[in-house]
Amino acid sequence: MKKSLLALALVPVLFASAAHAESAAYAIDPTHTFVTFEIDHFGTTTNRGRFDKKEGTIQFDRAGKTGKVDITIDASSINTGTGPFDGHLKSPEILNAAAFPTAHFVSDKFVFDGDKVKEVTGQFTLMGKTNPVTLKATKFNCYVNPMVKREVCGGDFEATIKRSLWGASYGINYGFSDDMRLVVQVEAVKQ
């Protein structure tokens, strides 16, 4: 009787261990990962840019419906396609990339809809300030990449943030929007 009670008590532990064992490490594929931003310009056009240098890792457990993201973005790698504009964005007036060379996103929760990631919540640090951000998935999938012969997971995620919360307030008093749309396209290769 004692043995069967002990065995019954161990069942949840064994299931938890089995689910934990399904967690896998993924490395961000920089050739298929892009972090872009959009800001309204006087209600007339949209300023867009991207960060060319980024790196990070993802822990993902599909069965346990958990995960963790850790992405670092090189702030000086901002690229709008216009050199003088890039220089202004890197300046102390806007991103102050010399003083704050990186931006950083660390997730604290994955939210699922069935087997698909619906959103990822976490903390985003920019210019030395950290605030919560929720990235909503517009696409998510895992597949076996025929080139590298390994599983790749990823998707398209987006969020609209108030840039002034991070101290990026330049132009708001001129009429530029405080809202900045972040679009993150990410693919990560199972290690």
C-alpha positions in Angstrom: 0.0 0.0 0.0 2.8 2.4 0.9 4.6 1.6 -2.3 1.5 2.4 -4.5 0.9 5.7 -2.6 4.5 6.6 -3.2 4.2 5.7 -6.8 1.0 7.8 -7.1 2.7 10.7 -5.4 5.6 10.6 -7.9 3.4 10.7 -11.0 3.1 14.6 -11.1 6.9 14.9 -10.5 7.6 12.5 -13.4 5.2 14.3 -15.7 6.7 17.6 -14.8 10.2 16.3 -15.5 9.1 14.9 -18.9 7.5 18.2 -19.9 10.6 20.0 -18.7 12.8 17.7 -20.8 11.0 18.9 -23.9 12.4 22.4 -23.5 14.9 23.1 -26.2 17.4 25.9 -26.9 17.1 27.9 -30.2 19.6 30.4 -31.5 18.3 33.5 -33.3 19.0 33.3 -37.1 20.2 36.9 -37.9 19.5 36.4 -41.6 15.8 35.7 -40.9 15.3 38.0 -37.9 14.5 41.7 -38.3 13.5 44.3 -35.7 11.8 47.3 -37.4 10.0 50.4 -36.2 7.4 52.8 -37.6 6.6 56.3 -36.4 3.9 58.6 -37.8 5.4 61.8 -39.4 2.9 64.6 -39.0 0.0 62.5 -40.1 1.4 62.5 -43.6 3.9 59.7 -43.9 5.5 57.0 -41.8 9.1 57.0 -40.9 10.5 53.4 -40.9 13.8 51.8 -40.0 15.4 48.7 -38.7 18.2 47.5 -36.6 20.7 45.4 -38.6 22.6 43.8 -35.7 20.8 41.6 -33.2 21.5 38.4 -31.4 19.7 36.2 -28.9 18.4 32.9 -27.7 15.0 31.3 -27.2 14.1 28.5 -24.8 10.9 26.8 -26.1 8.8 24.0 -24.7 5.8 23.4 -27.0 4.4 20.6 -24.8 4.8 22.6 -21.6 3.6 25.7 -23.4 6.4 27.8 -21.9 9.3 29.7 -23.3 11.9 32.4 -22.7 13.3 35.0 -25.2 16.5 37.0 -24.7 17.3 39.4 -27.6 20.0 42.1 -27.7 19.8 44.8 -30.4 22.8 47.0 -31.3 21.3 50.5 -31.2 24.1 51.9 -33.5 23.0 49.5 -36.3 19.9 51.5 -37.0 19.3 51.7 -40.7 16.6 53.8 -42.4 18.4 53.8 -45.8 19.4 57.5 -45.3 22.7 58.1 -43.6 22.0 61.6 -42.2 18.7 60.4 -40.8 20.5 57.4 -39.2 23.0 59.7 -37.6 20.3 61.9 -36.2 18.5 58.8 -34.8 21.7 57.7 -33.1 22.4 61.1 -31.6 21.9 62.2 -28.0 18.7 63.9 -29.1 17.0 60.6 -29.9 18.5 57.2 -29.1 21.9 58.3 -27.7 23.5 55.2 -29.0 27.0 56.1 -27.8 25.8 56.2 -24.2 23.2 53.3 -24.6 24.7 51.0 -27.2 22.1 48.2 -26.8 18.4 47.6 -26.4 17.3 44.4 -24.7 14.1 42.3 -24.6 13.7 39.5 -22.1 10.4 37.7 -21.9 8.7 36.4 -18.8 5.7 34.6 -20.3 4.5 32.9 -23.5 0.8 32.9 -24.1 -0.6 30.1 -26.3 -3.8 29.7 -28.3 -3.9 25.9 -28.8 -0.4 24.9 -30.0 0.4 28.4 -31.4 2.2 31.2 -29.6 -0.3 34.0 -29.3 1.9 36.6 -27.5 5.1 37.0 -25.6 5.3 39.3 -22.6 8.4 40.7 -21.2 10.6 43.6 -20.3 12.2 45.9 -22.9 15.2 48.1 -22.0 16.1 51.1 -24.2 18.2 54.0 -23.2 18.6 52.7 -19.7 14.9 52.5 -19.0 12.9 49.2 -18.7 9.2 48.9 -19.2 6.8 46.0 -19.9 6.0 45.1 -23.6 3.7 42.5 -25.0 4.5 41.3 -28.5 1.4 39.9 -30.2 2.0 37.1 -32.7 0.5 37.6 -36.2 2.1 34.4 -37.4 3.9 31.5 -35.6 5.2 28.2 -36.9 7.8 25.5 -36.4 9.2 23.5 -39.3 12.2 21.3 -40.3 14.5 23.5 -42.4 15.6 21.5 -45.5 18.9 23.5 -45.6 20.1 23.1 -42.1 18.2 19.8 -41.3 17.0 21.2 -38.0 13.8 22.5 -36.5 13.3 26.2 -36.9 10.6 28.1 -34.9 9.5 31.7 -35.3 6.9 34.2 -36.3 5.9 37.7 -36.8 5.3 39.8 -33.7 4.2 43.4 -33.1 3.5 45.9 -30.4 2.8 49.6 -30.2 4.7 51.4 -27.5 4.8 54.9 -26.1 8.4 55.8 -26.9 8.4 58.6 -24.3 8.3 56.0 -21.6 11.9 55.2 -22.6 13.0 58.8 -22.9 12.8 58.9 -26.7 10.6 62.0 -26.8 12.2 64.0 -29.7 9.7 65.7 -32.0 6.6 65.0 -29.9 6.2 68.7 -29.2 6.5 69.3 -33.0 3.6 66.9 -33.7 5.4 63.5 -34.2 3.5 60.7 -32.7 4.5 59.2 -29.3 3.3 55.9 -30.6 6.0 53.7 -32.1 5.1 50.4 -33.8 7.6 47.6 -33.3 7.6 44.7 -35.8 9.7 41.7 -34.9 10.2 39.0 -37.5 12.2 36.1 -35.8 13.4 32.7 -36.8 15.5 30.6 -34.4 17.3 27.3 -35.1 17.1 24.5 -32.6 20.5 23.8 -31.1 
